[in-house]
């Protein structure tokens, strides 16, 4: 009898935790997306800094337009 009570209580607690996390994710979806975009932008900047070089670094808009014409 006690083992069933433990199983049922663990299931209830698990359901409660999953529901609370889901509710918070839905409620603060815009905050999560802004954070995701911020992290994604930082990763892209780091990648460009790591892999970037003089061949791909366009400082002026004129240089960018010339590269697009090619």
C-alpha positions in Angstrom: 0.0 0.0 0.0 2.8 2.4 0.8 4.6 1.7 -2.4 1.5 2.7 -4.4 1.3 5.9 -2.4 4.9 6.7 -3.2 4.3 6.1 -6.9 1.2 8.2 -7.0 2.8 11.0 -5.1 5.9 11.0 -7.4 3.6 11.1 -10.4 1.6 13.9 -9.0 4.8 15.9 -8.1 6.2 15.2 -11.6 3.0 16.4 -13.2 2.9 19.5 -11.1 6.5 20.4 -12.0 6.0 19.8 -15.7 2.8 21.9 -15.6 4.5 24.7 -13.7 7.5 24.8 -16.1 5.1 24.7 -19.1 3.0 27.5 -17.7 6.0 29.7 -17.1 7.4 29.0 -20.5 4.2 30.0 -22.1 3.8 33.1 -19.9 7.3 34.4 -20.5 7.7 33.2 -24.1 8.7 36.7 -25.3 11.4 37.0 -22.6 12.8 33.6 -23.6 12.8 34.5 -27.3 14.7 37.8 -26.6 17.2 35.8 -24.5 17.6 33.3 -27.3 18.1 36.0 -29.9 20.7 37.6 -27.7 22.6 34.4 -27.2 22.3 33.6 -30.9 23.7 37.0 -31.9 26.6 36.6 -29.5 27.5 33.2 -30.9 27.3 34.6 -34.4 29.6 37.5 -33.5 32.1 35.1 -31.8 32.0 32.9 -34.9 32.6 35.8 -37.2 35.4 37.1 -35.0 37.0 33.6 -35.0 36.6 32.8 -38.7 36.6 36.4 -40.0 39.5 37.9 -41.7 40.4 40.6 -44.2 38.8 38.7 -47.0 35.4 38.8 -45.4 35.5 41.9 -43.3 33.7 44.7 -45.0 34.2 48.0 -43.1 32.5 50.3 -45.6 29.2 50.0 -47.4 31.0 50.7 -50.7 33.1 47.6 -50.3 30.0 45.6 -49.4 28.2 46.8 -52.5 31.3 46.0 -54.7 31.4 42.5 -53.2 27.6 42.0 -53.9 28.1 43.0 -57.5 30.6 40.2 -58.0 
